[in-house]
Amino acid sequence: MTGAELISPEFMDALQREAFDYFVYEANPLNGLIADKTQAGWPASIAAVGFALSSYPVAVERGFMTRANAVHRTLATLRFFHGSVQSRDADATGYKGFYYHFLDMNDGKRAWNCELSTIDTALLLAGMLTAAQYFSGDGADDCEIRELADTLYRRADWNWAQNGAPTVTLGWKSRSGFLRYRWQGYNEGLLIYLLGLGSPTHPLPVESYPQWTATYQSRKVYDQEFLYAGPLFTHQFPHVWVDFRGIQDEYMRGKRSDYFDNSRRATHVHRQHAIANPDRFSGYGENAWGFTASDGPGPATYRIKGERRRFFGYRARGAPVGPDDGSLAPWAVAASLPFAPEIVAPALRYFEALKLREGNPYGFKATFNATIGERSHPPQLWVSPFHFGINQGPIVLMIENFRTGLIWSLMRRCPHLVVGLDRAGFTGGWLGARKTGRPV
């Protein structure tokens, strides 16, 4: 039985609609900024803005938002970033075409002494490029969307972000300079390299990509051999925009696999880890899994059933190598729907039976934890009190990719992404069809 037969269209509609509503109500419509999470006074996340820009086309197609409203929101966002301050000043919005991780919701200035983030900028730019592909009409608004998105993409100086070495740095701060670490090892940084390689103004050199893939580590876990990265989001975020089915770079040609299949294997590993449950956390099972970066009930340490248990707050949890504290993220399971619907759909139905959407305006809450709930009598699930923008977007977008492939089809037509894939050495599949003029 396929995932499509196990999960109803009505259920998928509800999951997408509720997740999308986050971008409607946790937003500043004047500048398009999206709150990082639902806690009062919290700043905007530029990554959440990227997910919002990508979600507006889905909302239009699904009837969640009018096209006129989507155009208005998109233009407000692009105009803000285009006009925002780009300088070395500590309270600027960005520098060298990149943007700070968190911005004040009202004035758009840097918040919390945070870093200028290469990955969050990549997620933001991916949203802008999605908008440019979707709003393809001849009207003035559509033309302005395309012009602004292209200008903002071209402004990012990927060579500067290398800081004199082949690979890309994680980020930069106005006073202390570049962060110590670089994008190495398989992770969501794949999107950075593809967008950087595709730039027509400040492209990454071709040799940066094999320098990055040389740091990959393949593992065999629960009888699945795959490129290892612990949290599920690292196996999902690039796939929101890039259809990796059947296309391969040199590394994947050597493995006779592709990145889509790699994410499928990772999804199965997460489920197998929950079934094995080596640390004996409560609530894990064949339909209760999903380890990723998300909220948690800590930081705290308690003795539960005679065993000392440490709980974390927001943390990038992973499988099979932790950290692991009994916290599971339903959103990360939903975002795996294209990879493994046969195991994702039953898990979503189980989360529904746990009433994890009940009373929540934006669908499934970010995280739940049954182990810490055993401190109560009777035991009661701990459920995160918050929703997060970077959780909501993948629900909307990956469910849509599963249903219609909308975002994948839009981005297959994005010339900058196609150039990036070509310069990274990807061949086959829809890329091959594109070169021969066949429909993609």
PyMOL commands that set and color helices and strands:
alter all, ss='L'
color gray80, all
select helices_A, chain A and resi 3-6+9-25+46-62+67-83+118-134+140-155+158-162+190-197+208-213+232-235+237-241+250-255+259-276+330-334+341-353+372-375+389-403+406-411+415-423+429-435
alter helices_A, ss='H'
color red, helices_A
select strands_A, chain A and resi 27-28+33-34+44-45+94-95+98-100+102-103+116-117+171-173+177-178+218-221+224-227+293-294+300-304+307-311+315-316+327-328+368-369+382-383
alter strands_A, ss='S'
color yellow, strands_A
deselect
rebuild
show_as cartoon
